[in-house]
Amino acid sequence: MKVSGDNVEKLRAQFDAEEARSVPGYISSHVLVPGERPGEVWIAVFFQDKDSYTKNADDPAQHEEYLKMRALLDEDPEWIDGTWESSEPLRPA
């Protein structure tokens, strides 16, 4: 995501607020602020399974959260859906 100025901190605060929502299947999310790429933020969001992810993506409440996030961004975010592979399985928080 491309984000400028104090919007980085506003975005971080929004992510913290979203953590309080109870979303079935949600495990965790992680924010990366690349040191050598100012104005970028990367987010990895983990769900127990694709069905939980899809239900959340289709939830009108999630769309409202997206609109709040989008208002802080310089442009539409790039989405990359996929499966993380790890030497250890992800466990619910």
C-alpha positions as CSV (number, residue, x, y, z in Angstrom):
1,M,0.0,0.0,0.0
2,K,1.1,3.5,-0.7
3,V,0.6,5.8,2.3
4,S,2.1,9.3,3.1
5,G,2.9,11.4,6.1
6,D,0.9,11.0,9.3
7,N,-1.4,8.6,7.6
8,V,1.0,5.8,8.4
9,E,0.3,6.3,12.1
10,K,-3.4,6.7,11.4
11,L,-3.3,3.5,9.5
12,R,-1.5,1.7,12.3
13,A,-4.2,3.0,14.8
14,Q,-6.9,1.7,12.5
15,F,-5.3,-1.8,12.4
16,D,-5.1,-1.8,16.2
17,A,-8.8,-0.9,16.4
18,E,-9.7,-3.7,13.9
19,E,-7.8,-6.2,16.1
20,A,-10.7,-5.8,18.6
21,R,-13.3,-7.0,16.1
22,S,-14.3,-10.6,16.5
23,V,-13.9,-12.2,13.0
24,P,-14.5,-15.9,12.8
25,G,-11.4,-17.7,11.5
26,Y,-9.0,-14.7,11.9
27,I,-5.6,-15.6,13.3
28,S,-3.4,-12.5,13.1
29,S,-2.1,-9.7,11.0
30,H,1.3,-8.3,10.6
31,V,2.5,-4.9,9.3
32,L,5.8,-4.3,7.5
33,V,7.1,-0.8,7.0
34,P,10.0,-1.2,4.6
35,G,13.0,0.8,5.8
36,E,14.2,1.6,2.3
37,R,10.8,2.2,0.7
38,P,9.3,5.2,2.3
39,G,5.5,5.6,1.8
40,E,4.9,1.9,1.6
41,V,3.2,-0.4,4.1
42,W,2.8,-4.2,3.6
43,I,0.2,-6.2,5.5
44,A,0.0,-10.0,5.9
45,V,-3.4,-11.2,7.3
46,F,-3.8,-14.8,8.3
47,F,-7.0,-16.8,8.5
48,Q,-7.6,-20.5,9.5
49,D,-8.8,-21.3,6.0
50,K,-9.9,-19.9,2.7
51,D,-13.6,-20.1,3.6
52,S,-13.1,-17.9,6.7
53,Y,-11.1,-15.4,4.6
54,T,-13.8,-15.3,1.9
55,K,-16.6,-14.9,4.4
56,N,-14.8,-11.9,5.9
57,A,-14.0,-10.4,2.5
58,D,-17.8,-10.6,1.7
59,D,-18.9,-9.1,5.0
60,P,-20.3,-5.6,4.7
61,A,-18.6,-4.7,8.1
62,Q,-15.3,-5.6,6.5
63,H,-16.1,-3.4,3.5
64,E,-16.7,-0.5,5.9
65,E,-13.3,-1.1,7.5
66,Y,-11.7,-1.2,4.0
67,L,-13.3,2.2,3.1
68,K,-11.8,3.7,6.2
69,M,-8.4,2.3,5.3
70,R,-8.6,3.3,1.7
71,A,-9.2,7.0,2.7
72,L,-5.7,7.0,4.2
73,L,-4.0,5.6,1.2
74,D,-2.5,7.4,-1.8
75,E,-3.8,4.8,-4.2
76,D,-5.7,1.6,-4.3
77,P,-3.8,-1.2,-2.6
78,E,-2.4,-4.2,-4.5
79,W,-3.9,-7.5,-3.2
80,I,-2.0,-10.8,-3.4
81,D,-4.0,-13.7,-2.2
82,G,-2.3,-17.0,-1.5
83,T,-1.1,-19.6,0.9
84,W,1.8,-19.0,3.2
85,E,4.1,-22.0,3.5
86,S,6.2,-22.4,6.6
87,S,8.3,-25.0,8.4
88,E,5.8,-24.7,11.3
89,P,2.0,-24.5,11.0
90,L,0.3,-21.3,11.9
91,R,-1.7,-21.5,15.1
92,P,-4.7,-19.5,16.1
93,A,-3.8,-16.6,18.5
